[in-house]
């Protein structure tokens, strides 16, 4: 299935549950919408390009107000009848509703922020949203957010545009919530969804949907039944807080008689994981991990059978899984294992050449993925207790964002509806227990 066909199929998904039960009438009712999808294709690509060209990087507080306003404009343009900005202690959220006179209501979760960029890593400028020819795929949009998450969200809005232009209404009502801090751990998302009027609207929803329309290189589609939780952390080691080492950078020759906060941090980090760095070793951290069920293992076995391991390794630039385990076991680990990952280490001089200093401070940026039945609050306390027990209680632990994992039963109505939509379009989706990444559905 090429990209244009997939966009058509993804957009059709938003409309198809409105169809009568017979296949013939389904095809007949969809034709005006399909015609509009094709007619509006170029316009929808342009909408996506406009969105990508607006940088909205929460970690840098860059373009956030503009990003929020643009999202609100897009919602009004597609027919949401209430669109309001929601103030928080951080970046603003968005709340909107669309009353289609339907019996059921679905919640929608969007994000308008994106990750930071290193332009040197891009084949074309990340905020240019260029249309480029990619071997095996045809023309694609290259830009920050094209995959995560502006592309899938723009596809969903394209479906609503097509339904509207065809003179139809979606088969459900919508309650829409969006945030601008997903990429930094959603620290203020609870302030959005727990506002009384928003919470009351969400309680009316049959389920909550996060657009994530994607295919792998073989055309396969995966439905994830949940996601891991996450803690975004900074561990800070400083001479001043430690009471040892320098309170400001000093000459490196003094290392012979002076403790190093940087080495102190490195030693603390080594206690958090097993010697190979692959398994959390925080005391009691793994106690609440829920083992995979027999049904979940069957899902993973089927995913391993259908997916091309070599293609996945090549795409990721990875030659070996941990301990060279078979692909099925690697996928089981991906779905079920908590992680302690070092995102970055910052300390001392990092410019060209060398600089003979002994740094007074070092920082480790970590993310810890959580699985059912772990919680972010308990995991944070276990981490702090572990550091204190091992003699590193002086290290400052700052949780900048995070939330618990989510899990949705495979036989729930919203999952069965998603499966039916794909199968109606000739796609047999791969079912997977949970996304290895995270989104704040738990909140």
N, C-alpha and C positions, 0 to 999 in steps of 0.2 A: 504494500500500500504506500503510495507516495505521499508527500507532505500535504498537498492540496486535498487528496482524498481523506487523509486522517483528520485534517481540520474540519472537513465536511462531516465526517463521522462523529467527531467530538462535539461539534455544534448540534448535530441531530440529537445527541443524548439528552440535551436540555429540554427537547420538545417531545421525545418519543413516548413518555409515559402518559401523554394525553390521548394517545390513539385508541380507537376501539379495538376489540379483541381479534378480529379477523385480519390475516396478513394482507388481504386485498385492500381493505379499507385503510390499513396502516400505510401502505404504499401510497394510496391516493391522498391521504391527509398530509403526508410528508412532502409531496411534490412541490407545493408552493413555497415551503420553507427551504427545501433543497435548492430551488431556483434562486431564492434570495441569497443563500449562502454563496453560491457561485457568482452571482451578480455583484455581491459586495466584497468579494475576496480581496481585491487590490485595496479597497478602502479600509478594510480591516487590518491588512498588513501595515498600511500607513498609520493607522491608529496605534498599533503596537510600536512602530518606529518612533512616533512622537512620544510615547510613554517612556521608552528606553532612553531617549535622548534627554530626558529630565532626570539628572542624578538625584538620588534620594538615599543617602548613606547615613544611617543612624549613628554608626560608630564615629563618624566625623562631624555629625550635626550639619550635614551638607545637603541643601536643597529640600529639607524636610517639610517646611510650610508649603512650598511650591508643590511638592509631591502629594501632600494631603489635598490641596485645592484641586489638582488635576484629577485625582481619583474621584472627588466629589462631582466634578464636572462630567466625568465619564458616566457616573451613575445616573445623574439627572438626564443625560443625553439618551440613555437607553430606556428610561421610563420609570425609575424608582420615584415614588411619590412623596417620600420623606427622606431627606439627606441632610444630616447634621454633623458638625464637627464636635468631637467629644474631648474636652480638655483633660489632661492628666498631669502628673508631676514630671512627666517626660514629654515625648512627642505625642501629638494629638491622635486620637482615634477617629473613626467614622462609623456612624450608625445610620442605617437606611432601611426602609421597608418598601415592599411592592405587594399591594393587595390585588390579586387577580380573581377574587371571588371564588377561590378554590376551597375544597374541603380540608386540604392538608397544607401545612406550612413547613418549609425547609429553611434551616439556617445556613448562611454562607459565611465562610471565613476567608478574608483576603489580607494580604500584607502589601504595603506600598514601599517598603524599604528594601535595599539590596546590600550586598557585601561590598567591602572596599575593593579597589582595583590596583593592580600593578601593570601599567600600560605595556611594559616590556614583555609581558607574558601573552599578549593578545596579537592575533594575526591581523586585526584591524582595530581601530580605536574603540574602546568599550562603550562609549556613549555616542557613537556615530550611528549605530544601528544599521550598518551597511548590509545590503543584499549581495551575497557573494555566491559563487558557484562552488559547491562542495561535492567532491567525487562520491558517487553512489547515492546522493541525496537530491541533487539539483540545486535550485536556489534556496538559500537559508538566510535568516536574519542573524547576524552576529552582534551581540551586545550584552552588557551586564543586565541580567534579569530576563533574558530571552527564554531561559529554561526555568529559572528560579527567581521570581514566581510570576513575573509580568506576562510571559508568554501564555501559560495555562489560563491565567485570569482573563487575559484579553480574548482568548478563544471562547471562554464562557460568555463574556459580554457580546462577542460576535454572534453567538447563538441567539441571545435575547434580541439583538438588532434584527436578525433574520426573521424571528417569530413576529416581531412587531411589524416589520415591513410586509409580511405576508398577511397581515390583518388578523393574526391569531393572538391568543394569550397563553402564557406558560400554564401548565396544568397544576401548579402549586403556587402558593404565596411565598414570598421570600422575606426573611429577616436577615439583614446584612450587618456584619461587624468587620472592621478592619483596624489594623494597627500599623505603626511605623517603627516598631522596635523588635520585630521577630528575629532579625539577624544578630541582636545583642541579648537574646534570651528572654524577650517579652517581659521586662521587669514591671511594666505598668499596665499590662493587658487586663489584669484583674480589676483595675479601676474602671475600665471600659465596660466589661461584661457584667459587673456587679452593681452598676448604676441601676436603681430600682426599675425605671421604665424599660431599660434594655434587658435586664434580667427577666422581667415579666414577659417581654416579647419572645425571648429565647425559650422560655418554658413552654410556649405553645408549639414549638417545633417538633416534628416527628424525628428529625435527625439533623446533623450538621455536616455540611459538605465543603471540602476544600478542593478546588479545581487543581488537578495535577495531570493533565493530559500529556502522555508521553509514550513513546515506543522505543524499544532498543533497535539495534541495527538490523535485526532479523524481523522486525515488525511486531514483536510480542508486546503485550500490554500486561501490567501487573496491578492487581488490586491488593493493597496493603490493609490488613484488618486492624491497624493501630499504628502506634509509633513509640519509639523509646522516649523517655524523659531525658532531661539534660540539666546539668549545673554548669554555668559559665563562671570560672573562678580566676582570681589573681592571688598568687602566693608571693608575699613580699618579705624579703630578708634584708634587714638593715642593721648596721653597726650600732646605731643609736638605740633601737628597740631591743636588740640582742644584749647590749651591754658589753659586747666584745667587738673587736675590730674597729676600724675608723668611723668617725661620724661624718667625715667628708673624704673624697678621694685623696689618696696619698701616693707617694712614689712606690713603685712595685718592689724596689729593693728592700722595703720594710716588711715584705712578706716573711722574711726569715724570722721575725719576732712578733708578727701581728696576725691575728686571726682574720679570715676572709669571709665576709657575709655571702659572697658568691658561692664559695665551696660549701658553706653551711646550708645554703639552699639546695645545692646539688645532692648533698648527703640526705637531706630531708626527702627529696623527691624519690631517691632510691628505696626508701622504706614503703612507699605507696604501692609498689608493684613487685611481682616476683622478679628474680634476676634477669630474665629475658625481656622484661618490660611488658609482657602480654596479659597478665592476669592481676587484677586488683588484689593487694595484700593488706588493705586497711582492715583493722580488727572489726569483726562482726558485719562487715560491709556486704558480704555475700549471703548472709543468713536468710534474707527475705526473698532471694531470687526464686521465682516460680519456674520449675522445670517445664520444658516443652511437653505438651500433651501428645498422645499418640496421633490425634488428628492433625496437630500442627506439624509433627514429623512427617506425616504423609504428604502434606502440602509442600514441605520443603523438598522431599524426595522427588515429587512431580516437577517442581521448579528446576531442580538440578538436572532432571532428565530432559526438559524442554529447552533450557538455556544453553548457549554455547560458551563453555568455560574459557576456551582460548580467546574468543572475541572479547569477553569481559576483561580478561587479563591484559590483552593488547590495548583495549580502550583506556584502562586505568593506568597502564604503564607499570604493571606489577608482574613479576616473574613467578613468585611463589606465595602461597598462603602460609599462615603460621604453621610451623612444623611440617610443611609440605602435606597437609591433610588433604584427603579427597574433596572434591567440590561440594558434595552433599554435606559433609561434615563442616566445611567452611561456611556454608549457608546456615547451618544450625547454629554455629557460633555467632554469625552475624545477627541472627534473630534473637538469640537468648542470652548473650553475654554482656554484662556491664563493662564499661571501659574507663580507664583513666588515661587521657591523651594529653600530651604536651603540644599545645598549639604554637608556642613561641617562648623563647628565653631572651630576656633583655637585661643587660648589665654592663656597666663600664663602657669602654670605647668600642664602637662598631664601624668606624669610618675606614678610609683607605689606609693601608700600612699599619704600623703598630703604634701604641702609645703606652708607655711604661707607667701604668697606674695600678693601684689596688683599689677596686671600686668599693664604695661605702654601702652600696645597695644593689640588689639583684631581684628581678621579678620573673616569675614563671606564669604564663597564661595557660590554663588548663580547661578542657571540657571533659565532663564525666557523663557518659550515657547511662541511663537507668532503665531497668526492665521491670515488668510487673513482678512482685508486689512492693518494689522499692518506692520511697518517697524522697523528694529533694530535701525536705526539712530534716528528716532523720539522717540522710546520707551526709549532709553538711555537718551535723553534730558529731557523727562518727569520725569524719575526717579530722575535725579539730581535736577530738579526744585522742585520736591516734597520734597526731603530731606531738601533743603534750606528753603522752606516755613515752614517746621515744626521745624526749629531750628537745623538741623543737616547738615548744609552746609559745616562744617569742615570735615565730613567723606569723605575720598578719595574713589572715584568710578573708578575702573579700569576694562574696558571691554577687556578681553583677547582673545575673539573671538566671532563670531556670524554672522548671515545672516537672510534674510527675508524668509517667508514661500513660498511654491510653490503650484500650483494647476493645474491639467491637466483635460480637459473635458473628460467625460466618453465616448463620441462618437468620440474621436480623433483616428486617424489611429493606433497609437502605442498601445493604450489601447485595441482597437478592435482586433489587431493582437495577443496580449497577451491572451485575452480571447479565441480566436479561437484555439491557441496552446494548452491551458489547456483542452478545451472541446474535441479536437481531441484525447487527451490522456485519456479521460474518467473522467476528473475532472471539476466540475462546480465551478469556483472560487467565493468566497465571494467578493463583491465590497464594498470598504470603502472609505469615502470622503478623508481622509488623515491619514498618519502615525502620531501617537502622538509624536514620536521621530523626529529627524531632520537630514537632509543631505543638503549639499550646492548646491542643484540644482538651486536655484535662481541665484547664482553667474554666 
